[in-house]
Amino acid sequence: GRGEPTAVRTATLPLGDPALGNPAEVGASLKKLLREKGFGASKVVIGLPARWVLARERQVPPANAAAAAAILRLQAERQFPPELKDLTYDYAGDTDPAKPTTVLLVAATKGNVGRAVEAARAAGLTPVAVTSTALALAAALSDGERSKIVVSVAEDATELVVRTDGNPRMLRHLAVPGTQLVSAN
């Protein structure tokens, strides 16, 4: 089996939203932090906060992954607000050529994705994917259960992922800082 996820080394680089306005500066800070903490990996999966991701549950008819992606691309163009024309789309969940499924259609602005990728490259890293941090955490913690609710509590944000039938069904940024949810005790 996959075994339990294990954190070998962790570090935090507080950014705040305005920090991604200067990806070169963020990349330099990240590069310094990684060196100081002894990280040696060169490839990275970038996790975006839920507040940067639009997510909508969508029904997909029986379809393989390529056909589902084409169907969802058309739905995405109609589903998300027209003032947000500069979006990049994907979906989370599994499709099935034999039966209809429900997946989570996700979108993020190309500007936010581009700045995150640029910051990673400035840190000397090679981005291999960009995803939602909370969706990645929920997938890593799925341990074969068909349904699960994952709440990610950080100092500045709380994020919620609901999974049913093995697929993510909801991703939400909750406007409650983790410091308000976690007792000092």
C-alpha positions, 0 to 999 in steps of 0.5 A, a space after each residue: 500500500 501507500 502507507 501513511 503520509 509522513 512529513 520528513 521536514 517542514 518549514 513555513 514562509 509567511 507571505 500574505 497575499 500582497 507578497 505574491 505581487 513580487 514573485 522574484 522576492 518571494 522566490 529569493 526568500 523561499 530559496 533562502 528558507 529551503 537552504 537554511 532548513 536543509 531541503 534538497 528537492 528540486 521539484 515542487 507541487 504548488 498548493 494554492 489557498 482555497 480563497 484563490 480557487 473557485 470550485 463548483 460541483 458538476 455532474 459528468 456523463 459516462 466518459 473517459 478522462 479526456 472526454 470529461 475534461 472537454 465537457 468540463 471545459 465547456 461547462 467552466 466557460 459558462 459556470 464561472 462569473 464572466 468578469 473572471 475571463 482569465 481563468 485556468 480550469 481543471 477538475 478534481 475527482 474520478 470519471 467513469 466511462 460506464 456511469 455518470 459521476 460527480 466531480 469538482 470543477 475548479 478554477 484559479 486566475 492565470 495571474 495567481 497561478 503564474 505568480 506562484 509558478 514564477 516564485 517557485 522558479 525564482 527559488 530554483 524549483 521546478 513546478 510539476 503541478 499546481 493544485 489546491 492545498 486543501 484538496 491535496 491534503 484531503 486526497 492524501 488523508 483519504 485512506 480508502 474511506 468513501 466519505 470524509 470532511 477535512 478541515 484545515 486550520 492555519 493561523 490565517 485561514 480555515 479551509 473545508 473539503 467535503 469528499 463523498 463517494 471517494 471524490 471531492 464535492 466541496 472546497 470552501 475558504 472559511 472567513 475564520 482565522 485559525 487563531 479564533 478556532 484553536 484555544 491557547 490551551 
